[in-house]
């Protein structure tokens, strides 16, 4: 009896390495998007805080759209729209662009909340001590407001990390896409999904716990 | 610059289909919220008042729901459980995954709400002759409800947005329907643009209704 050829082969140790590499790509796209998104979001939040009604009428609704439309729709729309205006972006860059804007729209709210958390008397005191507007922002608002909203920011950042799984629909091989590829080959969905889930959990859980302990320490 | 001809006619022709699918989206979001509230409340109470295996299960549920991507959870309910012989229709898969996710997030909100009410209130209610059930339903729950009202509203919005993942497991809610229609006509951008508008309107209606309701509920 000759051995039967099979398209499917079982899960091998090398596949674990493949998943680890994919997890690294998840980290890469997340860190990049969160960094850009936080930078933009902080600026947007400052504009929303200082701009009063002008920002509320212009920037506010635009950011609101990114929070009110499912991320997956945003990704599909942008991926199909970019070539129309002559941009040929690969799935990774498309993912970074949309995830960054999405992250910025969420961080903007957080940043504005942080600035509102710093009392007016405190800021007047800073200015009365001879600090310039920017010194006041850097040495008074950032440390106090930043602490107040740090836990929410961690929540947003972890949310973006988890939402980066959606970039798989554009074909970027991050953790979830890699596990789908392996499932197709090995036909062992339960095992592979468990490993992929463990990777996500290992990325997210320690950070969320650390943020929770920081929050407790700062509260007391 | 833009050498793409937009064709909106097929999209507007299938607008009734899209709106009908939008109702499916609302239906699954509402159902998953109901299940999420029931399970979330149970999880919160178990984690606060119980020890042993039941508490471990509840904690594992909450941490897994919060620390892995919703898309991963959807795949797990779809492909993962399919591998061990539990086959569910796309509708049930999406409902199960959404409810699992919502319950995890809501459990933490409820726990925060319960912890904000001082223990002395229970003792006061009990010493006034109320039963445990009465003191919970008449004293504690109304106050907790007030605290979790806004997180609850946000969670409904999240449920609507998250249900869009249904298109990846072949469920014909708003996004799934859009994808099916778009792949038939190749007008991907146009279809998804209209769908984005529908999602935006749905979210705005939910937020508006929630604001009206809160104005009525929390008058005093």
Interface residues (C-beta under 8 A of the other chain):
Chain A: X65 X68 X69 X70 X71 X72 X73 X74 X76 X77 X80 X81 X84 X85 X86 X158 X162 X163 X164 X165 X166 X168 X169 X176 X179 X180 X183 X188 X189 X190 X193 X194 X196 X197 X200 X201 X204 X205 X208
Chain B: X1 X2 X3 X4 X63 X64 X66 X67 X68 X69 X70 X71 X72 X75 X76 X79 X80 X81 X82 X83 X84 X157 X161 X162 X164 X165 X167 X168 X175 X188 X189 X192 X193 X195 X196 X199 X200 X203 X204
